[in-house]
Amino acid sequence: MTFLNAVRSFIIVFNYFCMAFTILLSIIYIIQMFVSLFRVRKNYNKHFSDDFRRYVDSHNLLPISLIIPAYNEQENIVQNIRSLMKINYPSYEILVVNDGSTDKTAELVISAFEMHPIETSIRYQIPTKNIRGVYYSKKYPNLLFVDKENGGKSDALNAGINISSYPLFTCLDADSRVERDALLKLSVEFIKDSRTVVAGGIVRIANGSKIVDGELKGFSMPKKLIERFQIVEYYRSFLSGRVFWSATNSLLIVSGAFGLFRKQTVIDVGGYKPNTIGEDMEIVVRIHRYMRKNKIKYKVIFNELSICWTQGPMSLNDIRSQRRRWQIGLMDTLISHRVMTLNPRYGMVGLLSMPYNWIFELFGALVETIGYFLIPFSLIMGELNMFFFVMYFLLAVMLGVILSEGSLVLEQYTHRAAMSAKQSISISIYAILENFGYRQIITIFRVEGILKYRKLRKTWGKIKRKEFEQ
Amino acid sequence: MKVELLSVIGLLLCLIIIGIEYIIHYRLAERQDEHSVRETNINRRMTIRVDGVLRAPTRSCLDSELKAIAEDIDGNYEAYEITIQVMNEVKEKRGDSVEKLIDEVKNEVKPVEIYAQMLDDGDVYHKGYALRRLADLGAVEYKDTMIECLDSKNRDLAYNSAMALALMGDVENVARYIMSIENDRQYSGRIINEFFDDFNGNRADLANCLFEQCNDYMKSTIIKALVPYKIDEFRPMYLEGFSGKNFGMKVACIKALAAFGNPEDEQLLQIAAKDKEWVIRAAAVRGLSLLDSPSALKSVKTALTDKEWWVRQTAANAITNMDISPSDLEDILGGYDRFAADAVKAVLYKKIDSLA
């Protein structure tokens, strides 16, 4: 067999492999979408009879510590704290953990809320970097400002856990905004089922939306294409993917921007892993591992009706940095907990969720990218059947559109869309357009993350985001 | 040829699905638009109507405004709830005079009929919602329907009907529902807490009815739920439970006894403050802080140096509520135990600030 024949055989085999891979992935996505459709419908109706607002005055609702790790967040931090003070929840404390910021984060918070240092006892249940001081304000008695040495986001969260007083805590990004009722809806999950240890809410792209004090006041289509694509992408990822994984109690990620945790469980697993950039996924996987290993009944829940708004990156460079970081975080977590993969001891997490993430979320990007380079090569080699190529491409695009459009339907069904009918239909055009260029670019960024795993695994990088409209 | 044909069929199928999705999406988006417009209109209209009711100068004006409200609501539960919500907001500012007007609105609108309609026409979720609202309105004529729904296979409907019966103070049926979920530990804890909170009858009767039939886990959960109500007739049971061997029961009983702040229990609380389990020690410290005797103060001071953080923190919180002398306070603040001093300082800072 000559070298040329070997290359030809490889191309043919790879083409068939790609086709099988795409078909399998599409089938999984479609199953996810159908399961999500039923779940969202059921949850939406159930939500009506649950009448969660009656819990506002209930002392059965567990108090929450809101932990905001802040590193050089001088643009957003004060505004974010003010918006959190207006959330609809009976008992909560806000802990701002300044992770050794080099800008004016500390000065701004201390002066804006008239804070002064106090001595307080801290229960070091998770080791963290040194805490330099704790500040308190008599005007805002449920706000504490913790000043500590720089140690990364995980370390700041661990410090927040140590100093928090309540049984539930949520980690919130300084550049995100939670809706006024969002915590109430998430917290109800903990009293509805005492096995719940983690509950995550939906994160939506705020670009174009006007959010005042955690309330959506209007929507206008964001200017940049990249922002419009992200709106569709987030709907698909949250409404289709996470609802499905939550239904099988094998959800591996609760967004770092908005998740509610039972504090004791996080302490039991040793807190957030320091020096990792995928700390949000890592902690959830570790909780799964710990609970299943110790045969403790538990639930990791996704509640699609609890909403947190975040500003999506606005430039290709920022989105590249973000996606690279996500991919590295995913890879880091999968490698750290590889022992769970295909291990029946870990139930659905080991048998379904972990292999899915390895094959489709991690290596899927590699397969897709190799395909992009092999297609022109196959053409040159004369090994590409144009008819099949066109058909395969169209099928892949259409399946993508079905999924994205399906998520938009789900979103519209829950009556949560802030868009008018006209805007809603025009955003769905991006469900088609994203398949021509955007999707491919994102895939390449993900592959870059895999390739630069060793080099970038401890680097966060800074993304420039738009400020929230006042 | 067959594969090519299949591919084309596949493509056509995808196109059809996309088309259907777009149609559904468009219809839903239109409905959403209509819904938003309707909601804004209702809000605006009902706010104006409520204003009319509040400002009516004479009885005849008030009557005509009330009639107008009833006509506007016209069986729409959302409009009715918005009206009541707006009136309740006004009530918070103006006080009880508005309460009478709310009653008049209710008389005119007849909300029981609105929810009865929902009960007849709605799905299980709407039925559940309607049942609770009917119970809020004291519609006893629907009690039989509530009892009927209690046996529903749908968990949400059964829960909502039991909640409605709890609001009506029905001991027998609420107890029956609670016993039906006795072994569902993930669910029963929440149910017991909620039902005892919202129960509008005699809580002691409900507890007695449950104590007769339930297991120890349920018993301890009920005792914990009863803590804020300090029901005297259960004190002998709490004393017995505390000296028993069941840990859950022991914790529940000491919490319940601690809430009474009864000087007779001091000796028992002193013993509990030395227990090997920190949960029991913390509960005992809380109870001792209500007694204000020198020996109780001494025990709480000792608890400030407890090896468990929670006990120290509880003691620090408790001691500032007790009749502590400045010299005792100085002893703690300047003492060798940094954690005790820190815990007390933190509590004092907050107390002083809240007084300032």
Chai-1 contact restraints between the chains, C-beta under 6 A:
chainA,res_idxA,chainB,res_idxB,connection_type,confidence,min_distance_angstrom,max_distance_angstrom,comment,restraint_id
A,N45,B,Y125,contact,1.0,0.0,6.0,A-B,restraint_1
A,F48,B,Y125,contact,1.0,0.0,6.0,A-B,restraint_2
A,S49,B,Y125,contact,1.0,0.0,6.0,A-B,restraint_3
A,S49,B,G128,contact,1.0,0.0,6.0,A-B,restraint_4
A,S49,B,Y129,contact,1.0,0.0,6.0,A-B,restraint_5
A,S49,B,D156,contact,1.0,0.0,6.0,A-B,restraint_6
A,S49,B,N160,contact,1.0,0.0,6.0,A-B,restraint_7
A,N60,B,N193,contact,1.0,0.0,6.0,A-B,restraint_8
A,I118,B,Y349,contact,1.0,0.0,6.0,A-B,restraint_9
A,E119,B,D342,contact,1.0,0.0,6.0,A-B,restraint_10
A,E119,B,K345,contact,1.0,0.0,6.0,A-B,restraint_11
A,T120,B,A346,contact,1.0,0.0,6.0,A-B,restraint_12
A,S121,B,F339,contact,1.0,0.0,6.0,A-B,restraint_13
A,S121,B,D342,contact,1.0,0.0,6.0,A-B,restraint_14
A,S121,B,A343,contact,1.0,0.0,6.0,A-B,restraint_15
A,R123,B,W309,contact,1.0,0.0,6.0,A-B,restraint_16
A,K138,B,D353,contact,1.0,0.0,6.0,A-B,restraint_17
A,I191,B,R190,contact,1.0,0.0,6.0,A-B,restraint_18
A,D193,B,Q186,contact,1.0,0.0,6.0,A-B,restraint_19
A,S194,B,Q186,contact,1.0,0.0,6.0,A-B,restraint_20
A,S194,B,G189,contact,1.0,0.0,6.0,A-B,restraint_21
A,R195,B,Q186,contact,1.0,0.0,6.0,A-B,restraint_22
A,M391,B,S7,contact,1.0,0.0,6.0,A-B,restraint_23
A,L394,B,L11,contact,1.0,0.0,6.0,A-B,restraint_24
A,M398,B,C14,contact,1.0,0.0,6.0,A-B,restraint_25
A,V401,B,I18,contact,1.0,0.0,6.0,A-B,restraint_26
A,I402,B,I17,contact,1.0,0.0,6.0,A-B,restraint_27
A,I402,B,I18,contact,1.0,0.0,6.0,A-B,restraint_28
A,E405,B,E21,contact,1.0,0.0,6.0,A-B,restraint_29
A,L408,B,H25,contact,1.0,0.0,6.0,A-B,restraint_30
A,V409,B,E21,contact,1.0,0.0,6.0,A-B,restraint_31
A,V409,B,I24,contact,1.0,0.0,6.0,A-B,restraint_32
A,V409,B,H25,contact,1.0,0.0,6.0,A-B,restraint_33
A,Q412,B,H25,contact,1.0,0.0,6.0,A-B,restraint_34
A,Q412,B,L28,contact,1.0,0.0,6.0,A-B,restraint_35
A,Q412,B,A29,contact,1.0,0.0,6.0,A-B,restraint_36
A,Y413,B,L28,contact,1.0,0.0,6.0,A-B,restraint_37
A,H415,B,Q32,contact,1.0,0.0,6.0,A-B,restraint_38
A,A417,B,Q32,contact,1.0,0.0,6.0,A-B,restraint_39
A,S420,B,D33,contact,1.0,0.0,6.0,A-B,restraint_40
A,A421,B,A29,contact,1.0,0.0,6.0,A-B,restraint_41
A,A421,B,E30,contact,1.0,0.0,6.0,A-B,restraint_42
A,A421,B,D33,contact,1.0,0.0,6.0,A-B,restraint_43
A,S424,B,A29,contact,1.0,0.0,6.0,A-B,restraint_44
A,I425,B,Y26,contact,1.0,0.0,6.0,A-B,restraint_45
